[in-house]
Amino acid sequence: MPHSAQARKRVRQSERSRVASKSARSEIKSLTKALAEKVSAKDQEGARILFLKVISELDKAAKNHVYHRNAAARRKSHAAVLMNSLK
């Protein structure tokens, strides 16, 4: 249990941050899975739209420190590999 007011505030802030980060990570995972399904179905236009959405969400997540910038870059690279497999 936190004893000081500062520690109690940090607990509140950390919980808010954890919930927001979890939501962002979950959304990115869902989008990535949907992208993989579109790629496996050879839906080029749908995959392109999802790819742009995944990249955008990953950039936002890196900016807000949900993911480390290198982790976001790695996930973007994986999405690009999926897209390039369509060609």
Gaussian input, Z-matrix of N, CA and C with variables (Angstrom, degrees):
# hf/3-21g

backbone

0 1
 N
 C     1     B1
 C     2     B2     1     A1
 N     3     B3     2     A2     1     D1
 C     4     B4     3     A3     2     D2
 C     5     B5     4     A4     3     D3
 N     6     B6     5     A5     4     D4
 C     7     B7     6     A6     5     D5
 C     8     B8     7     A7     6     D6
 N     9     B9     8     A8     7     D7
 C    10    B10     9     A9     8     D8
 C    11    B11    10    A10     9     D9
 N    12    B12    11    A11    10    D10
 C    13    B13    12    A12    11    D11
 C    14    B14    13    A13    12    D12
 N    15    B15    14    A14    13    D13
 C    16    B16    15    A15    14    D14
 C    17    B17    16    A16    15    D15
 N    18    B18    17    A17    16    D16
 C    19    B19    18    A18    17    D17
 C    20    B20    19    A19    18    D18
 N    21    B21    20    A20    19    D19
 C    22    B22    21    A21    20    D20
 C    23    B23    22    A22    21    D21
 N    24    B24    23    A23    22    D22
 C    25    B25    24    A24    23    D23
 C    26    B26    25    A25    24    D24
 N    27    B27    26    A26    25    D25
 C    28    B28    27    A27    26    D26
 C    29    B29    28    A28    27    D27
 N    30    B30    29    A29    28    D28
 C    31    B31    30    A30    29    D29
 C    32    B32    31    A31    30    D30
 N    33    B33    32    A32    31    D31
 C    34    B34    33    A33    32    D32
 C    35    B35    34    A34    33    D33
 N    36    B36    35    A35    34    D34
 C    37    B37    36    A36    35    D35
 C    38    B38    37    A37    36    D36
 N    39    B39    38    A38    37    D37
 C    40    B40    39    A39    38    D38
 C    41    B41    40    A40    39    D39
 N    42    B42    41    A41    40    D40
 C    43    B43    42    A42    41    D41
 C    44    B44    43    A43    42    D42
 N    45    B45    44    A44    43    D43
 C    46    B46    45    A45    44    D44
 C    47    B47    46    A46    45    D45
 N    48    B48    47    A47    46    D46
 C    49    B49    48    A48    47    D47
 C    50    B50    49    A49    48    D48
 N    51    B51    50    A50    49    D49
 C    52    B52    51    A51    50    D50
 C    53    B53    52    A52    51    D51
 N    54    B54    53    A53    52    D52
 C    55    B55    54    A54    53    D53
 C    56    B56    55    A55    54    D54
 N    57    B57    56    A56    55    D55
 C    58    B58    57    A57    56    D56
 C    59    B59    58    A58    57    D57
 N    60    B60    59    A59    58    D58
 C    61    B61    60    A60    59    D59
 C    62    B62    61    A61    60    D60
 N    63    B63    62    A62    61    D61
 C    64    B64    63    A63    62    D62
 C    65    B65    64    A64    63    D63
 N    66    B66    65    A65    64    D64
 C    67    B67    66    A66    65    D65
 C    68    B68    67    A67    66    D66
 N    69    B69    68    A68    67    D67
 C    70    B70    69    A69    68    D68
 C    71    B71    70    A70    69    D69
 N    72    B72    71    A71    70    D70
 C    73    B73    72    A72    71    D71
 C    74    B74    73    A73    72    D72
 N    75    B75    74    A74    73    D73
 C    76    B76    75    A75    74    D74
 C    77    B77    76    A76    75    D75
 N    78    B78    77    A77    76    D76
 C    79    B79    78    A78    77    D77
 C    80    B80    79    A79    78    D78
 N    81    B81    80    A80    79    D79
 C    82    B82    81    A81    80    D80
 C    83    B83    82    A82    81    D81
 N    84    B84    83    A83    82    D82
 C    85    B85    84    A84    83    D83
 C    86    B86    85    A85    84    D84
 N    87    B87    86    A86    85    D85
 C    88    B88    87    A87    86    D86
 C    89    B89    88    A88    87    D87
 N    90    B90    89    A89    88    D88
 C    91    B91    90    A90    89    D89
 C    92    B92    91    A91    90    D90
 N    93    B93    92    A92    91    D91
 C    94    B94    93    A93    92    D92
 C    95    B95    94    A94    93    D93
 N    96    B96    95    A95    94    D94
 C    97    B97    96    A96    95    D95
 C    98    B98    97    A97    96    D96
 N    99    B99    98    A98    97    D97
 C   100   B100    99    A99    98    D98
 C   101   B101   100   A100    99    D99
 N   102   B102   101   A101   100   D100
 C   103   B103   102   A102   101   D101
 C   104   B104   103   A103   102   D102
 N   105   B105   104   A104   103   D103
 C   106   B106   105   A105   104   D104
 C   107   B107   106   A106   105   D105
 N   108   B108   107   A107   106   D106
 C   109   B109   108   A108   107   D107
 C   110   B110   109   A109   108   D108
 N   111   B111   110   A110   109   D109
 C   112   B112   111   A111   110   D110
 C   113   B113   112   A112   111   D111
 N   114   B114   113   A113   112   D112
 C   115   B115   114   A114   113   D113
 C   116   B116   115   A115   114   D114
 N   117   B117   116   A116   115   D115
 C   118   B118   117   A117   116   D116
 C   119   B119   118   A118   117   D117
 N   120   B120   119   A119   118   D118
 C   121   B121   120   A120   119   D119
 C   122   B122   121   A121   120   D120
 N   123   B123   122   A122   121   D121
 C   124   B124   123   A123   122   D122
 C   125   B125   124   A124   123   D123
 N   126   B126   125   A125   124   D124
 C   127   B127   126   A126   125   D125
 C   128   B128   127   A127   126   D126
 N   129   B129   128   A128   127   D127
 C   130   B130   129   A129   128   D128
 C   131   B131   130   A130   129   D129
 N   132   B132   131   A131   130   D130
 C   133   B133   132   A132   131   D131
 C   134   B134   133   A133   132   D132
 N   135   B135   134   A134   133   D133
 C   136   B136   135   A135   134   D134
 C   137   B137   136   A136   135   D135
 N   138   B138   137   A137   136   D136
 C   139   B139   138   A138   137   D137
 C   140   B140   139   A139   138   D138
 N   141   B141   140   A140   139   D139
 C   142   B142   141   A141   140   D140
 C   143   B143   142   A142   141   D141
 N   144   B144   143   A143   142   D142
 C   145   B145   144   A144   143   D143
 C   146   B146   145   A145   144   D144
 N   147   B147   146   A146   145   D145
 C   148   B148   147   A147   146   D146
 C   149   B149   148   A148   147   D147
 N   150   B150   149   A149   148   D148
 C   151   B151   150   A150   149   D149
 C   152   B152   151   A151   150   D150
 N   153   B153   152   A152   151   D151
 C   154   B154   153   A153   152   D152
 C   155   B155   154   A154   153   D153
 N   156   B156   155   A155   154   D154
 C   157   B157   156   A156   155   D155
 C   158   B158   157   A157   156   D156
 N   159   B159   158   A158   157   D157
 C   160   B160   159   A159   158   D158
 C   161   B161   160   A160   159   D159
 N   162   B162   161   A161   160   D160
 C   163   B163   162   A162   161   D161
 C   164   B164   163   A163   162   D162
 N   165   B165   164   A164   163   D163
 C   166   B166   165   A165   164   D164
 C   167   B167   166   A166   165   D165
 N   168   B168   167   A167   166   D166
 C   169   B169   168   A168   167   D167
 C   170   B170   169   A169   168   D168
 N   171   B171   170   A170   169   D169
 C   172   B172   171   A171   170   D170
 C   173   B173   172   A172   171   D171
 N   174   B174   173   A173   172   D172
 C   175   B175   174   A174   173   D173
 C   176   B176   175   A175   174   D174
 N   177   B177   176   A176   175   D175
 C   178   B178   177   A177   176   D176
 C   179   B179   178   A178   177   D177
 N   180   B180   179   A179   178   D178
 C   181   B181   180   A180   179   D179
 C   182   B182   181   A181   180   D180
 N   183   B183   182   A182   181   D181
 C   184   B184   183   A183   182   D182
 C   185   B185   184   A184   183   D183
 N   186   B186   185   A185   184   D184
 C   187   B187   186   A186   185   D185
 C   188   B188   187   A187   186   D186
 N   189   B189   188   A188   187   D187
 C   190   B190   189   A189   188   D188
 C   191   B191   190   A190   189   D189
 N   192   B192   191   A191   190   D190
 C   193   B193   192   A192   191   D191
 C   194   B194   193   A193   192   D192
 N   195   B195   194   A194   193   D193
 C   196   B196   195   A195   194   D194
 C   197   B197   196   A196   195   D195
 N   198   B198   197   A197   196   D196
 C   199   B199   198   A198   197   D197
 C   200   B200   199   A199   198   D198
 N   201   B201   200   A200   199   D199
 C   202   B202   201   A201   200   D200
 C   203   B203   202   A202   201   D201
 N   204   B204   203   A203   202   D202
 C   205   B205   204   A204   203   D203
 C   206   B206   205   A205   204   D204
 N   207   B207   206   A206   205   D205
 C   208   B208   207   A207   206   D206
 C   209   B209   208   A208   207   D207
 N   210   B210   209   A209   208   D208
 C   211   B211   210   A210   209   D209
 C   212   B212   211   A211   210   D210
 N   213   B213   212   A212   211   D211
 C   214   B214   213   A213   212   D212
 C   215   B215   214   A214   213   D213
 N   216   B216   215   A215   214   D214
 C   217   B217   216   A216   215   D215
 C   218   B218   217   A217   216   D216
 N   219   B219   218   A218   217   D217
 C   220   B220   219   A219   218   D218
 C   221   B221   220   A220   219   D219
 N   222   B222   221   A221   220   D220
 C   223   B223   222   A222   221   D221
 C   224   B224   223   A223   222   D222
 N   225   B225   224   A224   223   D223
 C   226   B226   225   A225   224   D224
 C   227   B227   226   A226   225   D225
 N   228   B228   227   A227   226   D226
 C   229   B229   228   A228   227   D227
 C   230   B230   229   A229   228   D228
 N   231   B231   230   A230   229   D229
 C   232   B232   231   A231   230   D230
 C   233   B233   232   A232   231   D231
 N   234   B234   233   A233   232   D232
 C   235   B235   234   A234   233   D233
 C   236   B236   235   A235   234   D234
 N   237   B237   236   A236   235   D235
 C   238   B238   237   A237   236   D236
 C   239   B239   238   A238   237   D237
 N   240   B240   239   A239   238   D238
 C   241   B241   240   A240   239   D239
 C   242   B242   241   A241   240   D240
 N   243   B243   242   A242   241   D241
 C   244   B244   243   A243   242   D242
 C   245   B245   244   A244   243   D243
 N   246   B246   245   A245   244   D244
 C   247   B247   246   A246   245   D245
 C   248   B248   247   A247   246   D246
 N   249   B249   248   A248   247   D247
 C   250   B250   249   A249   248   D248
 C   251   B251   250   A250   249   D249
 N   252   B252   251   A251   250   D250
 C   253   B253   252   A252   251   D251
 C   254   B254   253   A253   252   D252
 N   255   B255   254   A254   253   D253
 C   256   B256   255   A255   254   D254
 C   257   B257   256   A256   255   D255
 N   258   B258   257   A257   256   D256
 C   259   B259   258   A258   257   D257
 C   260   B260   259   A259   258   D258

   B1=1.4570
   B2=1.5318
   B3=1.3228
   B4=1.4617
   B5=1.5291
   B6=1.3074
   B7=1.4675
   B8=1.5169
   B9=1.3055
   B10=1.4617
   B11=1.5314
   B12=1.3128
   B13=1.4642
   B14=1.5194
   B15=1.3241
   B16=1.4589
   B17=1.5257
   B18=1.3243
   B19=1.4624
   B20=1.5245
   B21=1.3464
   B22=1.4661
   B23=1.5261
   B24=1.3290
   B25=1.4658
   B26=1.5314
   B27=1.3245
   B28=1.4690
   B29=1.5219
   B30=1.3366
   B31=1.4634
   B32=1.5224
   B33=1.3394
   B34=1.4643
   B35=1.5290
   B36=1.3154
   B37=1.4610
   B38=1.5258
   B39=1.3177
   B40=1.4611
   B41=1.5183
   B42=1.3206
   B43=1.4658
   B44=1.5263
   B45=1.3337
   B46=1.4699
   B47=1.5214
   B48=1.3125
   B49=1.4668
   B50=1.5226
   B51=1.3300
   B52=1.4650
   B53=1.5269
   B54=1.3194
   B55=1.4614
   B56=1.5315
   B57=1.3293
   B58=1.4611
   B59=1.5247
   B60=1.3236
   B61=1.4600
   B62=1.5215
   B63=1.3218
   B64=1.4593
   B65=1.5232
   B66=1.3157
   B67=1.4611
   B68=1.5285
   B69=1.3220
   B70=1.4675
   B71=1.5278
   B72=1.3387
   B73=1.4699
   B74=1.5236
   B75=1.3251
   B76=1.4562
   B77=1.5203
   B78=1.3336
   B79=1.4628
   B80=1.5289
   B81=1.3146
   B82=1.4667
   B83=1.5254
   B84=1.3211
   B85=1.4699
   B86=1.5263
   B87=1.3259
   B88=1.4641
   B89=1.5231
   B90=1.3280
   B91=1.4594
   B92=1.5256
   B93=1.3249
   B94=1.4581
   B95=1.5302
   B96=1.3218
   B97=1.4682
   B98=1.5269
   B99=1.3347
   B100=1.4623
   B101=1.5206
   B102=1.3329
   B103=1.4659
   B104=1.5223
   B105=1.3262
   B106=1.4682
   B107=1.5328
   B108=1.3293
   B109=1.4663
   B110=1.5255
   B111=1.3334
   B112=1.4649
   B113=1.5234
   B114=1.3280
   B115=1.4645
   B116=1.5300
   B117=1.3340
   B118=1.4686
   B119=1.5260
   B120=1.3506
   B121=1.4626
   B122=1.5304
   B123=1.3257
   B124=1.4770
   B125=1.5347
   B126=1.3372
   B127=1.4631
   B128=1.5274
   B129=1.3271
   B130=1.4551
   B131=1.5294
   B132=1.3197
   B133=1.4669
   B134=1.5335
   B135=1.3252
   B136=1.4599
   B137=1.5166
   B138=1.3288
   B139=1.4606
   B140=1.5235
   B141=1.3241
   B142=1.4674
   B143=1.5267
   B144=1.3277
   B145=1.4657
   B146=1.5304
   B147=1.3249
   B148=1.4656
   B149=1.5212
   B150=1.3227
   B151=1.4624
   B152=1.5298
   B153=1.3295
   B154=1.4611
   B155=1.5298
   B156=1.3318
   B157=1.4686
   B158=1.5358
   B159=1.3460
   B160=1.4694
   B161=1.5254
   B162=1.3278
   B163=1.4616
   B164=1.5297
   B165=1.3175
   B166=1.4598
   B167=1.5304
   B168=1.3172
   B169=1.4671
   B170=1.5250
   B171=1.3313
   B172=1.4609
   B173=1.5254
   B174=1.3356
   B175=1.4651
   B176=1.5248
   B177=1.3285
   B178=1.4670
   B179=1.5293
   B180=1.3318
   B181=1.4624
   B182=1.5235
   B183=1.3257
   B184=1.4651
   B185=1.5257
   B186=1.3231
   B187=1.4669
   B188=1.5253
   B189=1.3305
   B190=1.4719
   B191=1.5193
   B192=1.3186
   B193=1.4680
   B194=1.5285
   B195=1.3348
   B196=1.4610
   B197=1.5254
   B198=1.3388
   B199=1.4606
   B200=1.5232
   B201=1.3094
   B202=1.4592
   B203=1.5269
   B204=1.3179
   B205=1.4689
   B206=1.5197
   B207=1.3304
   B208=1.4665
   B209=1.5289
   B210=1.3232
   B211=1.4657
   B212=1.5237
   B213=1.3347
   B214=1.4569
   B215=1.5294
   B216=1.3310
   B217=1.4659
   B218=1.5213
   B219=1.3238
   B220=1.4635
   B221=1.5240
   B222=1.3155
   B223=1.4679
   B224=1.5272
   B225=1.3264
   B226=1.4636
   B227=1.5231
   B228=1.3204
   B229=1.4584
   B230=1.5247
   B231=1.3148
   B232=1.4659
   B233=1.5353
   B234=1.3387
   B235=1.4687
   B236=1.5327
   B237=1.3205
   B238=1.4670
   B239=1.5298
   B240=1.3131
   B241=1.4604
   B242=1.5316
   B243=1.3314
   B244=1.4757
   B245=1.5207
   B246=1.3206
   B247=1.4650
   B248=1.5286
   B249=1.3296
   B250=1.4706
   B251=1.5268
   B252=1.3208
   B253=1.4619
   B254=1.5315
   B255=1.3415
   B256=1.4637
   B257=1.5362
   B258=1.3379
   B259=1.4657
   B260=1.5020
   A1=110.19
   A2=115.72
   A3=118.56
   A4=110.42
   A5=115.24
   A6=119.22
   A7=112.51
   A8=118.01
   A9=119.90
   A10=110.19
   A11=114.70
   A12=120.10
   A13=110.03
   A14=116.52
   A15=121.42
   A16=110.71
   A17=116.71
   A18=121.02
   A19=110.88
   A20=116.67
   A21=119.68
   A22=110.50
   A23=116.21
   A24=120.43
   A25=110.39
   A26=117.16
   A27=120.53
   A28=111.24
   A29=117.23
   A30=121.26
   A31=109.70
   A32=116.65
   A33=120.87
   A34=110.76
   A35=116.91
   A36=121.31
   A37=111.01
   A38=115.99
   A39=120.46
   A40=111.40
   A41=116.60
   A42=120.25
   A43=110.86
   A44=116.40
   A45=119.85
   A46=110.82
   A47=116.07
   A48=121.28
   A49=111.04
   A50=116.52
   A51=121.24
   A52=110.82
   A53=116.83
   A54=121.22
   A55=110.74
   A56=116.95
   A57=120.80
   A58=110.76
   A59=116.93
   A60=120.85
   A61=111.00
   A62=116.21
   A63=120.14
   A64=110.53
   A65=116.38
   A66=121.11
   A67=111.04
   A68=116.58
   A69=120.71
   A70=110.71
   A71=117.31
   A72=121.04
   A73=110.67
   A74=116.70
   A75=120.94
   A76=111.04
   A77=116.49
   A78=121.44
   A79=110.48
   A80=116.72
   A81=120.51
   A82=110.42
   A83=116.75
   A84=119.89
   A85=110.78
   A86=116.64
   A87=120.58
   A88=111.19
   A89=116.27
   A90=120.27
   A91=111.34
   A92=116.88
   A93=121.04
   A94=110.79
   A95=116.47
   A96=119.84
   A97=110.68
   A98=116.38
   A99=120.38
   A100=110.38
   A101=116.85
   A102=120.93
   A103=110.43
   A104=116.73
   A105=120.48
   A106=110.80
   A107=116.98
   A108=120.59
   A109=110.81
   A110=117.13
   A111=120.43
   A112=110.91
   A113=116.60
   A114=120.74
   A115=109.80
   A116=116.96
   A117=119.43
   A118=111.40
   A119=116.73
   A120=120.98
   A121=111.48
   A122=117.08
   A123=123.51
   A124=112.27
   A125=116.90
   A126=122.00
   A127=108.14
   A128=116.16
   A129=120.96
   A130=112.39
   A131=117.73
   A132=120.11
   A133=111.17
   A134=116.87
   A135=120.20
   A136=111.82
   A137=116.08
   A138=120.86
   A139=110.52
   A140=116.84
   A141=119.90
   A142=110.93
   A143=116.13
   A144=120.41
   A145=110.50
   A146=116.54
   A147=120.16
   A148=111.56
   A149=117.01
   A150=121.28
   A151=109.90
   A152=116.64
   A153=120.22
   A154=111.13
   A155=116.28
   A156=120.66
   A157=110.54
   A158=116.87
   A159=121.00
   A160=109.90
   A161=116.88
   A162=121.05
   A163=110.43
   A164=116.21
   A165=120.77
   A166=111.37
   A167=116.56
   A168=120.56
   A169=111.58
   A170=117.25
   A171=120.23
   A172=111.39
   A173=116.60
   A174=119.47
   A175=111.08
   A176=116.36
   A177=120.33
   A178=110.28
   A179=116.40
   A180=120.29
   A181=111.01
   A182=117.12
   A183=120.15
   A184=109.81
   A185=116.70
   A186=121.14
   A187=110.75
   A188=116.46
   A189=121.31
   A190=113.00
   A191=117.48
   A192=123.92
   A193=113.52
   A194=116.46
   A195=120.32
   A196=107.72
   A197=115.75
   A198=123.20
   A199=108.22
   A200=116.70
   A201=120.84
   A202=107.32
   A203=117.60
   A204=119.80
   A205=112.30
   A206=117.88
   A207=119.84
   A208=111.11
   A209=116.73
   A210=120.15
   A211=109.69
   A212=116.85
   A213=120.42
   A214=110.14
   A215=116.82
   A216=120.86
   A217=110.82
   A218=116.68
   A219=121.27
   A220=110.77
   A221=117.04
   A222=120.84
   A223=111.12
   A224=116.82
   A225=120.61
   A226=110.23
   A227=116.50
   A228=120.88
   A229=110.74
   A230=116.64
   A231=120.59
   A232=109.99
   A233=116.17
   A234=119.94
   A235=110.16
   A236=117.02
   A237=120.48
   A238=111.04
   A239=116.89
   A240=120.97
   A241=109.56
   A242=115.76
   A243=119.73
   A244=110.58
   A245=116.93
   A246=120.82
   A247=111.46
   A248=116.03
   A249=119.36
   A250=111.98
   A251=117.09
   A252=119.77
   A253=110.97
   A254=117.42
   A255=121.40
   A256=112.15
   A257=116.11
   A258=119.16
   A259=112.99
   D1=135.97
   D2=177.32
   D3=-72.70
   D4=142.18
   D5=-177.29
   D6=-101.93
   D7=-36.02
   D8=-177.12
   D9=-93.55
   D10=161.16
   D11=177.93
   D12=-62.53
   D13=-37.27
   D14=179.65
   D15=-62.81
   D16=-42.07
   D17=-179.96
   D18=-67.71
   D19=-38.52
   D20=177.65
   D21=-63.74
   D22=-40.32
   D23=178.73
   D24=-64.48
   D25=-41.15
   D26=179.06
   D27=-62.29
   D28=-36.56
   D29=177.41
   D30=-63.01
   D31=-44.56
   D32=178.58
   D33=-62.72
   D34=-44.70
   D35=-179.23
   D36=-64.74
   D37=-42.92
   D38=-178.92
   D39=-62.90
   D40=-38.99
   D41=179.71
   D42=-66.16
   D43=-43.46
   D44=177.00
   D45=-60.87
   D46=-43.32
   D47=-179.65
   D48=-65.18
   D49=-41.16
   D50=-179.40
   D51=-62.17
   D52=-44.29
   D53=-179.04
   D54=-65.53
   D55=-43.53
   D56=-179.83
   D57=-65.68
   D58=-41.80
   D59=-179.84
   D60=-66.42
   D61=-39.83
   D62=179.85
   D63=-62.56
   D64=-40.87
   D65=178.37
   D66=-63.09
   D67=-44.14
   D68=-179.43
   D69=-65.19
   D70=-43.95
   D71=179.64
   D72=-63.51
   D73=-40.73
   D74=179.97
   D75=-63.67
   D76=-42.91
   D77=179.58
   D78=-62.60
   D79=-41.99
   D80=-179.79
   D81=-65.79
   D82=-41.48
   D83=178.17
   D84=-62.31
   D85=-42.65
   D86=179.73
   D87=-63.35
   D88=-43.46
   D89=179.13
   D90=-64.24
   D91=-39.38
   D92=-179.66
   D93=-66.25
   D94=-40.63
   D95=177.37
   D96=-64.93
   D97=-41.08
   D98=178.21
   D99=-63.80
   D100=-38.34
   D101=177.26
   D102=-62.51
   D103=-44.09
   D104=179.39
   D105=-61.74
   D106=-37.80
   D107=178.63
   D108=-67.13
   D109=-41.87
   D110=178.19
   D111=-63.59
   D112=-39.67
   D113=179.95
   D114=-65.97
   D115=-43.30
   D116=-179.27
   D117=-67.60
   D118=-25.92
   D119=177.54
   D120=-87.42
   D121=0.09
   D122=179.26
   D123=62.29
   D124=29.45
   D125=177.28
   D126=-88.04
   D127=92.76
   D128=-172.18
   D129=-68.01
   D130=-44.21
   D131=-177.30
   D132=-68.51
   D133=-44.58
   D134=178.37
   D135=-63.38
   D136=-38.62
   D137=179.39
   D138=-66.43
   D139=-38.84
   D140=-179.41
   D141=-63.25
   D142=-42.73
   D143=179.19
   D144=-63.94
   D145=-45.36
   D146=178.91
   D147=-65.48
   D148=-37.39
   D149=179.68
   D150=-59.44
   D151=-46.84
   D152=179.55
   D153=-62.70
   D154=-37.74
   D155=178.79
   D156=-66.56
   D157=-42.37
   D158=179.20
   D159=-61.60
   D160=-46.52
   D161=-178.91
   D162=-61.34
   D163=-43.79
   D164=179.69
   D165=-61.53
   D166=-46.77
   D167=-179.28
   D168=-64.99
   D169=-38.06
   D170=178.31
   D171=-66.09
   D172=-39.76
   D173=177.30
   D174=-63.18
   D175=-41.72
   D176=178.61
   D177=-64.82
   D178=-41.16
   D179=-179.33
   D180=-65.15
   D181=-38.67
   D182=178.41
   D183=-67.61
   D184=-39.47
   D185=-179.82
   D186=-63.04
   D187=-36.45
   D188=-177.95
   D189=-93.87
   D190=12.16
   D191=176.30
   D192=63.27
   D193=28.39
   D194=172.75
   D195=-75.29
   D196=-43.15
   D197=173.95
   D198=-119.34
   D199=148.39
   D200=169.71
   D201=-64.82
   D202=148.97
   D203=-175.40
   D204=-59.84
   D205=-33.68
   D206=178.90
   D207=-72.25
   D208=-34.87
   D209=177.48
   D210=-67.13
   D211=-39.92
   D212=177.35
   D213=-64.73
   D214=-40.55
   D215=178.76
   D216=-63.38
   D217=-39.39
   D218=178.78
   D219=-63.84
   D220=-41.94
   D221=179.21
   D222=-68.74
   D223=-37.05
   D224=176.05
   D225=-64.35
   D226=-39.33
   D227=178.85
   D228=-64.25
   D229=-40.73
   D230=178.78
   D231=-63.11
   D232=-40.73
   D233=178.09
   D234=-64.68
   D235=-38.14
   D236=178.88
   D237=-66.21
   D238=-37.99
   D239=177.44
   D240=-62.09
   D241=-41.97
   D242=176.77
   D243=-60.33
   D244=-45.21
   D245=-179.03
   D246=-64.68
   D247=-40.25
   D248=-178.85
   D249=-68.50
   D250=-20.50
   D251=178.43
   D252=-72.44
   D253=-14.16
   D254=178.39
   D255=-76.56
   D256=-25.87
   D257=-174.79
   D258=-74.22

